[in-house]
Amino acid sequence: MFSADSMRRLAAGLALLAGAAAPLAAQPVPSALNSQLEGDIVPVHDPVIIREGDTYHVFSTGIGPEGQGLVSHRTSPDLIHWEAAPPPFTALPAWVPTTIPGARNLWAPDISHVDGRYRLYYSASTFGLNRSAIGLATTATLDPASPDYGWRDEGVVVASSPEDDFNAIDPAFLADAQGRHWLSLGSFWTGLKLFELDPRTGKLLDPEAEPVSIAARPVPAGAPSIVEAPYIFERDGWYWLLASYDYCCKGVNSTYYTVIGRSKTVEGPYRGKDGSSLLEGGGTILLRADLQEQQRFRGPGHAGHFRDGDGTDIIVYHAYDKEKNGAPTLRIAPLSWGEDGWPTAR
């Protein structure tokens, strides 16, 4: 995303996935996807992915003309060939200019399918400030050709101000095994937070409740916790937390990378394979830049998860292409699960 501080760096069962639009059969996910991706895959920042019917949809931070500068939208029939699709917004939602003065685009969306409607959470903010907010828009279908298509803005979900110790950007939805709904979020400040949602409205269950801290990195007093972009998913009785460490948005000089940890409860604590706590800057590295002898795609991060109809777990993320002047580029990788129960990206 081009988040407030990111501009300085730029379900039970299937319902649990909160991103698997429909439990339809799918073709096996191709291996080595990143070497095959083509079409409209640049610029893509902070992507999330979902499938409706036979079509995959990627939503990402708004970069581009004709509404795509708000939230960008791309589609593919096979995860390989991508093309631009109509964006969900052609103008800023009415609440944004008054709630977040100076906001010009929308960042870091999240897409899920809940009770027959698609939920698009999105962020509005400005550079360097945590005067930020997460909004919600919904539609019955992602197919613009359908008579049921049409995004309805549902307004603000959660906001932060300079008086808060968190930044309300980078949302990601989860429905847990008990049917409770959650929104993880955060970028810098004191780290990543978790809010419980009202399953009926998709907004905060208790606006006065304190958020749960799920990840942070120890820093000197007064310095920000350099972590953002949470995403939680479930597998084999564990909840898995993806998070991005260090700095994005610096092109090939970006130091972004992605770590993963797991917990038996949504609220944590999340720990890496070595037992290190994500509340203390720990976790297991999942995505790093290409090896030094390649040095092409740098700063891989802001990963989102999707479980396809064949049960394959994939992650979608962006990285900066050294061969294209550091352009943020769509990247997709299936996860392989080892005998130790931990994933690697392939």
C-alpha positions as CSV (number, residue, x, y, z in Angstrom):
1,M,0.0,0.0,0.0
2,F,0.9,3.6,-0.1
3,S,0.0,3.8,3.6
4,A,0.3,6.6,6.0
5,D,3.7,5.3,7.0
6,S,3.7,2.9,4.1
7,M,4.1,5.8,1.8
8,R,7.4,6.1,3.4
9,R,8.0,2.6,2.5
10,L,4.8,3.1,-0.6
11,A,-14.2,-19.0,8.4
12,A,-15.6,-22.9,10.5
13,G,-14.9,-24.9,7.4
14,L,-14.9,-22.9,4.2
15,A,-16.5,-19.9,5.8
16,L,-13.4,-19.8,7.9
17,L,-11.3,-18.9,4.9
18,A,-13.3,-15.7,4.5
19,G,-11.7,-15.4,1.1
20,A,-12.8,-18.5,-0.7
21,A,-15.8,-17.0,-2.5
22,A,-17.5,-20.3,-3.4
23,P,-16.5,-23.9,-2.7
24,L,-16.2,-24.7,-6.4
25,A,-13.8,-27.2,-7.9
26,A,-10.7,-25.6,-9.4
27,Q,-7.9,-26.6,-11.7
28,P,-4.7,-27.5,-9.8
29,V,-2.7,-24.4,-9.0
30,P,0.3,-24.3,-11.3
31,S,3.7,-24.6,-9.8
32,A,6.4,-21.9,-10.2
33,L,3.7,-19.3,-10.8
34,N,6.0,-16.3,-10.5
35,S,7.9,-17.3,-13.6
36,Q,4.7,-17.5,-15.7
37,L,2.8,-14.4,-14.6
38,E,2.0,-12.1,-17.5
39,G,-0.4,-9.3,-18.6
40,D,-1.4,-6.4,-16.3
41,I,0.8,-7.2,-13.3
42,V,2.5,-3.8,-12.9
43,P,2.1,-1.7,-10.9
44,V,0.6,-3.8,-8.1
45,H,1.0,-3.0,-4.5
46,D,-0.6,-4.7,-1.4
47,P,-2.6,-7.3,-3.4
48,V,-5.3,-9.7,-2.1
49,I,-6.9,-12.5,-4.0
50,I,-10.2,-14.3,-4.2
51,R,-12.0,-16.5,-6.8
52,E,-15.6,-16.3,-7.9
53,G,-16.6,-19.1,-10.2
54,D,-13.9,-19.6,-12.8
55,T,-12.4,-16.1,-12.3
56,Y,-9.6,-15.0,-10.0
57,H,-9.8,-11.4,-8.7
58,V,-6.9,-9.4,-7.3
59,F,-7.6,-6.1,-5.6
60,S,-4.7,-3.8,-4.6
61,T,-3.7,-0.3,-3.6
62,G,-5.0,2.3,-6.0
63,I,-2.4,3.1,-8.6
64,G,-3.5,4.2,-12.0
65,P,-6.1,6.2,-14.0
66,E,-9.9,5.9,-14.4
67,G,-10.8,4.9,-10.9
68,Q,-7.9,2.5,-10.5
69,G,-6.1,5.2,-8.4
70,L,-8.6,4.4,-5.6
71,V,-8.6,0.6,-5.5
72,S,-7.1,-1.4,-8.4
73,H,-8.8,-4.5,-9.7
74,R,-7.5,-7.3,-12.0
75,T,-8.8,-10.7,-13.1
76,S,-7.5,-13.9,-14.4
77,P,-8.9,-17.3,-15.6
78,D,-5.9,-19.2,-14.5
79,L,-3.7,-17.2,-12.0
80,I,-1.2,-16.6,-14.9
81,H,-2.8,-14.2,-17.4
82,W,-4.0,-11.0,-15.8
83,E,-6.0,-8.1,-17.1
84,A,-7.4,-4.8,-15.7
85,A,-11.0,-5.0,-14.5
86,P,-13.5,-2.3,-13.5
87,P,-12.5,-0.8,-10.1
88,P,-14.9,-0.8,-7.2
89,F,-14.7,3.0,-6.9
90,T,-14.7,5.8,-9.4
91,A,-14.6,8.5,-6.8
92,L,-13.6,8.6,-3.1
93,P,-16.4,7.4,-0.8
94,A,-18.3,10.5,0.5
95,W,-17.0,10.1,4.1
96,V,-13.3,10.0,3.2
97,P,-12.6,13.8,2.5
98,T,-14.1,14.9,5.8
99,T,-12.8,12.1,8.0
100,I,-9.3,12.0,6.5
101,P,-8.5,15.4,5.0
102,G,-5.9,15.2,2.3
103,A,-6.6,11.6,1.4
104,R,-6.4,11.2,-2.4
105,N,-6.3,7.4,-3.0
106,L,-7.3,4.2,-1.2
107,W,-4.8,1.6,0.0
108,A,-4.3,-2.0,1.0
109,P,-7.8,-3.5,0.5
110,D,-9.0,-6.9,1.7
111,I,-11.6,-9.0,0.0
112,S,-13.8,-11.8,1.5
113,H,-17.1,-13.5,0.9
114,V,-19.5,-13.5,3.9
115,D,-23.2,-14.5,4.0
116,G,-23.7,-14.1,0.3
117,R,-21.9,-10.7,-0.2
118,Y,-18.4,-9.8,-0.9
119,R,-16.8,-7.5,1.7
120,L,-14.1,-5.1,0.6
121,Y,-12.2,-3.5,3.4
122,Y,-10.0,-0.6,2.4
123,S,-7.8,2.1,3.9
124,A,-7.7,5.9,3.7
125,S,-4.8,7.8,5.1
126,T,-2.1,10.4,4.4
127,F,1.7,10.3,4.4
128,G,3.3,10.0,7.8
129,L,0.2,10.3,10.0
130,N,-2.0,7.8,11.8
131,R,-5.1,9.9,11.2
132,S,-6.4,7.0,9.2
133,A,-9.6,5.0,8.7
134,I,-10.7,1.6,7.3
135,G,-14.0,1.6,5.3
136,L,-16.2,-1.2,4.0
137,A,-17.9,-1.7,0.7
138,T,-20.0,-4.7,-0.3
139,T,-21.4,-6.3,-3.5
140,A,-23.4,-9.4,-4.3
141,T,-21.0,-10.4,-7.1
142,L,-17.7,-9.4,-8.6
143,D,-18.9,-9.8,-12.1
144,P,-19.6,-6.4,-13.7
145,A,-21.8,-8.1,-16.3
146,S,-24.2,-9.4,-13.7
147,P,-27.4,-7.5,-12.9
148,D,-26.6,-8.1,-9.2
149,Y,-23.2,-6.2,-9.5
150,G,-22.7,-2.9,-7.7
151,W,-20.6,-1.8,-4.8
152,R,-22.4,-0.3,-1.8
153,D,-20.2,1.7,0.5
154,E,-21.0,0.9,4.2
155,G,-18.9,3.6,5.7
156,V,-16.2,3.6,8.4
157,V,-15.3,0.5,10.3
158,V,-12.5,1.8,12.5
159,A,-10.4,4.9,12.7
160,S,-7.2,6.1,14.4
161,S,-6.0,9.5,15.3
162,P,-2.8,11.0,16.7
163,E,-4.1,10.1,20.2
164,D,-4.0,6.4,19.4
165,D,-1.1,4.0,19.5
166,F,-2.0,2.2,16.2
167,N,-2.6,3.1,12.6
168,A,-5.9,2.0,11.1
169,I,-4.7,0.7,7.7
170,D,-3.9,-2.7,6.2
171,P,-7.1,-4.5,7.1
172,A,-7.6,-8.3,6.8
173,F,-10.7,-10.2,7.7
174,L,-11.0,-13.6,9.4
175,A,-13.9,-15.8,10.6
176,D,-12.7,-18.2,13.2
177,A,-13.7,-21.8,14.0
178,Q,-16.2,-20.6,16.6
179,G,-17.9,-18.2,14.1
180,R,-16.5,-15.0,15.6
181,H,-15.4,-12.4,13.1
182,W,-12.2,-10.4,13.4
183,L,-10.3,-7.6,11.6
184,S,-6.5,-7.5,11.9
185,L,-4.8,-4.2,10.9
186,G,-1.9,-2.0,11.6
187,S,1.3,-0.4,10.3
188,F,4.1,0.9,12.4
189,W,3.3,2.8,15.6
190,T,3.0,0.1,18.3
191,G,2.4,-2.7,15.9
192,L,-0.4,-4.9,14.7
193,K,-3.8,-5.1,16.3
194,L,-6.9,-7.3,16.3
195,F,-10.5,-6.1,16.6
196,E,-13.6,-8.2,16.9
197,L,-16.4,-7.6,14.4
198,D,-20.1,-7.8,14.5
199,P,-20.8,-10.7,12.0
200,R,-24.0,-9.0,10.9
201,T,-22.6,-5.7,10.0
202,G,-18.9,-6.3,9.4
203,K,-18.1,-3.4,11.7
204,L,-16.7,-3.3,15.3
205,L,-18.6,-5.4,17.7
206,D,-17.7,-3.0,20.6
207,P,-16.4,0.3,19.5
208,E,-15.1,0.9,23.0
209,A,-13.1,-2.3,23.3
210,E,-9.4,-2.2,23.3
211,P,-7.7,-3.9,20.4
212,V,-5.6,-7.0,21.0
213,S,-1.9,-6.7,20.2
214,I,-0.7,-9.5,17.9
215,A,2.7,-8.4,16.6
216,A,5.3,-5.7,17.4
217,R,9.0,-5.2,17.1
218,P,11.0,-3.8,20.1
219,V,12.5,-0.4,19.2
220,P,14.1,2.5,21.1
221,A,11.7,4.8,23.0
222,G,9.8,7.1,20.6
223,A,10.6,5.0,17.5
224,P,8.0,3.2,15.5
225,S,7.5,-0.6,15.5
226,I,8.6,-1.5,11.9
227,V,5.9,-4.0,11.2
228,E,2.7,-3.9,9.1
229,A,0.2,-5.8,6.9
230,P,-1.2,-8.6,9.0
231,Y,-3.0,-11.5,7.5
232,I,-4.4,-14.4,9.5
233,F,-5.7,-17.7,8.1
234,E,-6.4,-21.2,9.6
235,R,-4.9,-24.5,8.8
236,D,-4.8,-27.8,10.7
237,G,-6.1,-26.3,13.9
238,W,-3.6,-23.5,13.9
239,Y,-4.1,-19.8,13.2
240,W,-1.2,-18.5,11.0
241,L,-0.2,-14.8,11.0
242,L,1.6,-13.2,8.1
243,A,3.4,-9.9,8.7
244,S,5.8,-7.6,6.8
245,Y,8.9,-6.4,8.5
246,D,11.2,-3.4,7.6
247,Y,10.6,-0.9,4.8
248,C,8.6,-1.1,1.5
249,C,8.1,1.6,-1.1
250,K,11.8,2.3,-1.8
251,G,11.9,0.4,-5.1
252,V,14.9,-1.9,-5.4
253,N,16.2,-0.5,-2.1
254,S,13.2,-1.8,-0.2
255,T,14.1,-4.0,2.7
256,Y,10.6,-5.5,3.2
257,Y,10.3,-9.2,4.0
258,T,7.5,-11.5,5.2
259,V,7.5,-13.5,8.4
260,I,5.0,-16.1,9.7
261,G,3.9,-17.4,13.1
262,R,1.2,-19.6,14.5
263,S,-1.1,-19.8,17.5
264,K,-3.8,-22.1,18.7
265,T,-6.1,-19.0,19.2
266,V,-6.8,-16.1,17.0
267,E,-5.7,-13.7,19.7
268,G,-2.3,-15.2,20.0
269,P,0.4,-15.4,21.1
270,Y,1.9,-16.1,17.6
271,R,5.3,-17.7,17.5
272,G,7.8,-18.8,14.9
273,K,9.1,-22.3,14.4
274,D,11.9,-21.5,16.8
275,G,9.4,-20.3,19.5
276,S,10.2,-16.7,19.0
277,S,7.2,-14.3,19.6
278,L,5.9,-12.0,17.0
279,L,5.2,-9.6,19.9
280,E,8.9,-9.3,20.2
281,G,9.9,-9.1,16.6
282,G,10.2,-12.8,16.1
283,G,8.7,-15.3,13.6
284,T,9.9,-17.5,10.8
285,I,10.9,-15.9,7.5
286,L,8.6,-16.9,4.7
287,L,9.5,-14.5,1.9
288,R,12.9,-12.8,1.3
289,A,14.3,-11.1,-1.8
290,D,15.9,-13.1,-4.6
291,L,19.3,-14.5,-3.9
292,Q,22.2,-12.1,-4.3
293,E,23.2,-13.7,-7.6
294,Q,19.8,-12.9,-9.1
295,Q,18.8,-9.6,-7.3
296,R,15.8,-9.0,-9.5
297,F,12.7,-9.0,-7.2
298,R,13.3,-7.1,-4.0
299,G,11.3,-6.4,-0.9
300,P,8.6,-9.1,-1.1
301,G,5.8,-8.3,1.3
302,H,2.2,-7.4,2.2
303,A,1.2,-11.0,1.6
304,G,-2.4,-12.2,1.5
305,H,-3.6,-15.8,1.7
306,F,-6.2,-17.7,-0.4
307,R,-7.2,-21.4,-0.3
308,D,-8.3,-22.6,-3.7
309,G,-10.9,-25.2,-4.4
310,D,-8.4,-28.0,-4.6
311,G,-7.1,-27.2,-1.1
312,T,-3.9,-25.5,-2.2
313,D,-2.8,-22.6,-0.1
314,I,-1.4,-19.7,-2.1
315,I,-0.1,-16.3,-1.1
316,V,-0.2,-13.2,-3.2
317,Y,2.2,-10.3,-2.5
318,H,4.2,-7.6,-4.3
319,A,7.9,-7.2,-4.9
320,Y,10.0,-4.6,-6.7
321,D,11.4,-5.5,-10.1
322,K,15.0,-4.4,-10.6
323,E,14.7,-4.9,-14.3
324,K,11.8,-2.4,-14.5
325,N,13.1,0.5,-12.4
326,G,11.8,-1.0,-9.2
327,A,8.2,-1.2,-10.3
328,P,5.9,-2.9,-7.7
329,T,4.9,-6.2,-9.3
330,L,2.3,-8.9,-8.7
331,R,3.7,-12.1,-7.3
332,I,1.9,-15.4,-6.4
333,A,3.3,-18.4,-4.7
334,P,1.7,-21.7,-3.7
335,L,2.7,-22.9,-0.2
336,S,4.2,-26.3,0.4
337,W,3.7,-27.8,3.9
338,G,6.5,-29.7,5.4
339,E,6.5,-32.7,7.7
340,D,7.1,-30.3,10.5
341,G,3.8,-28.6,9.7
342,W,5.4,-25.4,8.5
343,P,5.1,-23.8,5.1
344,T,7.5,-22.7,2.5
345,A,6.7,-20.6,-0.6
346,R,7.4,-22.1,-4.0
